[in-house]
């Protein structure tokens, strides 16, 4: 398994009172995850970045970042990575559950493996990564988890049946986690992006569906930038710990649903 880290030195990294806390981001090699890595790095946070394509994580060249190849569906592997990062940078104060998979198609024509992968990555993977950090956040009585949902978790779109189902589940899981964590002062926040310019469409095989998706994107004046979503994450996270923004829906103005 590949590892890359650029670890800070000097008093800022020796004195925990003088440095910002650790931020962990899954699916950080592209799109919203990569944008979040850039935004939180500029804000001064050390990072734990995970993705399947570790070379992309390393290629961002961010300071004080531990880059690890990881599969969020493997809970043991992720726990090991978390333990290693915390040994270097201290406790994870923010987990951004961004890793996701989308394969658009009508169920009657879609491979069952595509249904399963969407739920495995989008839902089970989110629970796996959360389980690696939430118990210690509750013990410390502080911390934040941001889950990336979708407007597909609020609506039903053509050819999105399995994907919408997985994102509806993410929304329900997030609300359940929020209620579990709130008594300990731990925040769980849902970010629901609308149409964003990312690589998610790469999981869809049908050229007709892709063309329809891109046509709608043009009709509404274009998609948001991943940095728009990352900026919303930073805003929600930087509120005082006593303030929890339960959900942020961030979409292009022209998008109706």
KABELGI-V225616 format. One record per pair of residues at least 24 apart in sequence whose ideal C-beta (glycine too) atoms are under 8 Angstrom apart, sorted by the first residue. I is the first residue (numbers start at 1). GAP is how many residues later the second one is. If there is no record, write none. Layout:
I&GAP, I&GAP
//
This chain:
1&67, 1&68, 2&52, 2&53, 2&56, 2&65, 2&66, 2&67, 3&63, 3&64, 3&65, 4&50, 4&53, 4&54, 4&61, 4&62, 4&63, 5&60, 5&61, 5&62, 5&83, 6&56, 6&57, 6&58, 6&59, 7&57, 7&59, 7&81, 8&38, 8&55, 8&56, 13&33, 13&51, 16&74, 19&25, 19&27, 20&24, 20&25, 20&26, 21&24, 21&25, 21&68, 21&69, 21&70, 21&71, 21&72, 21&73, 22&24, 22&25, 22&26, 22&63, 22&64, 22&67, 22&68, 22&69, 22&70, 22&71, 22&72, 23&24, 23&25, 23&69, 23&70, 23&71, 23&72, 23&73, 24&24, 24&25, 24&26, 24&58, 24&61, 24&68, 24&70, 24&71, 24&72, 24&105, 24&109, 25&24, 25&25, 25&70, 25&71, 25&73, 26&24, 26&25, 26&44, 26&46, 26&69, 26&70, 26&71, 26&72, 26&73, 26&99, 26&103, 27&24, 27&45, 27&71, 27&72, 27&73, 28&29, 28&70, 29&24, 29&25, 29&27, 29&28, 30&26, 30&168, 30&169, 31&165, 31&167, 31&168, 31&169, 31&195, 32&66, 32&116, 32&161, 32&164, 32&166, 32&194, 32&197, 32&198, 33&63, 33&65, 33&66, 34&26, 34&192, 35&190, 35&191, 35&192, 35&194, 35&195, 36&60, 36&62, 36&190, 36&193, 36&194, 36&197, 37&25, 37&28, 38&24, 38&189, 38&192, 39&188, 39&191, 39&192, 39&194, 39&195, 40&54, 40&190, 40&193, 40&194, 41&24, 43&191, 43&195, 45&49, 46&42, 46&43, 48&33, 48&34, 48&37, 48&41, 48&44, 50&28, 50&31, 50&49, 51&48, 64&25, 72&27, 72&49, 72&53, 72&54, 72&56, 72&57, 73&47, 73&48, 73&51, 73&52, 73&55, 74&54, 75&53, 75&56, 75&57, 78&50, 78&51, 78&54, 79&52, 79&53, 82&50, 82&51, 91&45, 91&46, 91&49, 91&52, 92&41, 92&44, 92&45, 92&51, 93&49, 93&50, 93&51, 94&49, 94&50, 94&51, 94&52, 94&143, 95&34, 95&35, 95&38, 95&48, 95&49, 95&50, 95&51, 96&50, 96&52, 96&137, 97&28, 97&29, 97&32, 97&33, 97&48, 97&49, 97&50, 97&51, 98&50, 99&26, 99&27, 99&30, 100&48, 100&100, 101&99, 101&102, 102&61, 102&98, 102&99, 102&101, 102&102, 103&59, 103&60, 103&100, 103&101, 103&102, 104&55, 104&56, 104&59, 104&97, 104&99, 104&100, 104&102, 104&105, 104&109, 105&54, 105&99, 105&100, 105&101, 105&104, 106&53, 106&55, 107&54, 107&55, 110&52, 114&48, 114&89, 115&47, 118&44, 118&45, 118&47, 118&48, 119&43, 119&46, 119&47, 119&50, 122&41, 122&44, 122&45, 122&47, 122&48, 123&43, 123&46, 123&47, 123&50, 126&44, 126&47, 127&46, 130&47, 134&43, 134&47, 134&52, 137&44, 137&47, 137&49, 138&43, 138&46, 138&48, 141&43, 141&44, 141&45, 142&43, 142&44, 142&99, 143&43, 143&44, 144&42, 144&43, 144&44, 144&45, 144&93, 144&97, 145&32, 145&36, 145&41, 145&42, 145&43, 145&44, 146&43, 146&44, 146&45, 146&87, 146&90, 146&91, 147&26, 147&27, 147&30, 147&41, 147&42, 147&43, 147&44, 148&43, 148&45, 148&81, 149&25, 149&41, 149&42, 149&43, 149&44, 149&98, 150&42, 150&43, 150&44, 151&41, 151&42, 151&43, 151&44, 151&98, 151&100, 151&104, 151&106, 153&39, 154&38, 154&95, 155&102, 157&100, 158&54, 159&47, 159&50, 159&53, 175&71, 178&66, 178&68, 182&62, 185&56, 185&57, 187&54, 187&57, 188&56, 189&47, 189&48, 189&55, 189&56, 189&57, 189&58, 189&59, 190&56, 190&57, 190&58, 191&38, 191&41, 191&42, 191&45, 191&56, 191&57, 191&59, 192&55, 192&56, 192&57, 192&58, 193&31, 193&36, 193&57, 193&58, 194&29, 194&30, 194&55, 194&56, 194&57, 194&58, 194&61, 195&25, 195&28, 195&29, 195&56, 195&57, 195&60, 196&27, 196&28, 196&29, 196&30, 196&32, 196&33, 197&25, 197&26, 197&27, 197&28, 197&29, 198&28, 219&35, 220&32, 220&34, 220&35, 220&36, 221&31, 221&32, 221&33, 222&30, 223&29, 224&26, 224&27, 224&28
//
